[in-house]
Amino acid sequence: MRVLVTGVYGYIGAVLAPYLTKRGIEVVGFDTGFYRDGWMYSDDKKLPTAPFTINKDLRNVTADDLRGCDAVAHLAELSNDPLGQNNPEVTHKINHRASVNLAKIAQELGIRRFVYTSSCSVYGAGTGEFLDETAKTNPQTAYAECKTLVERDVGAMAGRDFAPVFLRNATAFGPSPRMRFDIVLNDLSALAWTTKSIKMLSDGSPWRPLVHVEDICEAVYRSLVAPEDAIRGKIFNVGQDSENYRVREIAQIIAEEFPGCTVSVGPPSADNRSYRVSFKRIHEELPGFKCSYTARDGARQLRQVFERIQMSPEVYQFRAFTRLKQLKYLQGTGQVDGEFFWS
């Protein structure tokens, strides 16, 4: 199988490409390269030769870029809520319209399988009950709204000759060479390492489901090799029920894995994003899928990586490991324009 992986230079993509390659899948990368500046560590045991990669904006994708591929694993979008809110109009152009266009090109070429990485953030402000894939979505940001629109529009394309599947990932965590420190467990772990203190600005009461980056890769892999009838048009929440935490519980787990770290909480936050998610369907209906990691595993792995590379505060704060910071830098230095096209 030959798979086009969009966003191959990203946090998940940098782990997914070798994950698929090791399982006998040929990977062709596609990435505009916003985050190429960020590479935190190397591990020859986990990183085979980087795949051939098309350096191109998603909005400029053509049929020639997909020709010869058997499937698409689509990760490349403006990633996370703060970044999406920075310019909602451009977020919709890239995350929604360009993603739907990519799926249409794939369908026209006879590429039958399209794996889309969505997000549990589509649930937005939940009630505290466990939400499954039939629950009403309640997106609170442009990023989450675009996820629901892609699910709607590409889902409508599903048929006998086209089998899209939508993976609503919980909040990712865990080490990746192209690290992200703007997601909760990774960020709090870096704080624990560099300052030995997690000072939360809120009371940490919101719920967040978590999933390890390699468990996301496993979900993508299983979606690529499953019988078409098992995935056609389906939505799967990606994670496991035990990994729903209040943010303050995540902080406490991290403090226990980083000796000498203290935790303090602040007042309630005005941010109303809080949701608990049920992951029953993916474990019952996606053949071969299971999660292998917990939040504690991820915190321990991160501490081991930080120790090995002797991570400094400067590395933690480096712009390329925070999505919004990196794009503001590229704009501020005239490397990308207001529409996020390379200058």
C-alpha positions, 0 to 999 in steps of 0.5 A: 500500500502506498499512502499520502500522509499530509502534515508529515513534518508535524507532531503526529506526522513525524511519528506516523511516517516511521510507524507505517513504514515499519508495518510495510506501508510506503509513505509519501509525505506532503507538507508546507513546512511551517514547522521544519525549524523544530526537531527536538531529538533523534532516535535511530531505532525509531526513525527510518529514512524520511519519506519522499515529501512534496513541499506544498501548501494544501490549498494548491494540491493537484491530482498529480500529487496524489497519483499512484497512491492507494490511500490518503492519511490527512493530518495537515491543517492549522492545528489547535484552537488558539491558532485557528482563532488567530485568523478564522477566515484563513482557518476555514480556507485551509482546514475545511475547504482545502481538506474537502478538495483533497478528498474530492481529488482522491475520489476522482482518482479512484483512491478508495480510502481517506483517513481524516484526523478529526478531534474530540474538541468538536464536543466543545462544552460538554455536560460532564457525561460521557459523549459518544459519536452520536452525541451532538457536537458543540464546537467552540472555536473555528478549529473545531467548527472546521472539523465538523464541516469536513466530517459532514462534507466528506462523509456525504461522499462515502459510497461503494467506491469511496471509504472515508473514515473520521478519527476524532482524536482525544488531546494528544500527548507523548514524545515526538521529534517534532515536539509540541508544547502547546498541548496540555500534558506535554506543556505541563511536563515541560514546566515540571522539568524546567521549573519544578513547578506547575502553577495553574492559572485556573482551578483545573476542573475542565475535563480532557480526554487524552491519547498517546501519539502512538495510539493515534498512529495505531488508529490510522494504521488500523483504518488503512488496513481494515475491511472497507465495510468496517470504516466506510463513513464512520466516526471513531473517537480515538482514545480509551475511557480510562484516560478522561481526566480533569486538568488538575489530575493531569498535573498531579500525575506529572508531578508524581513522575517529575520528582520535586515538582509542586502543583498549585491551582488558581481560580475558575476559568472563563474557558468553557471547553470541557468534555468527557468522551466514550471510546467504546466504539473504536475498541469494538468496531475497528479491527485490531485496534487497542491503546497501549499507553496511559497519561502516566506512561507519557509523562514518564517517557517525556521525563526520560527524553528531557533527561537524555537531551538535557532539555533547557528552558530555551528549548521548551520555549523555542517558537517552533514547538508552539504552533501559534508562536511559530506562525507569528514568527513566520509572518513577523519576519515576512516569510509567510503572508497574511493568508499563510502562503509562503512569501 
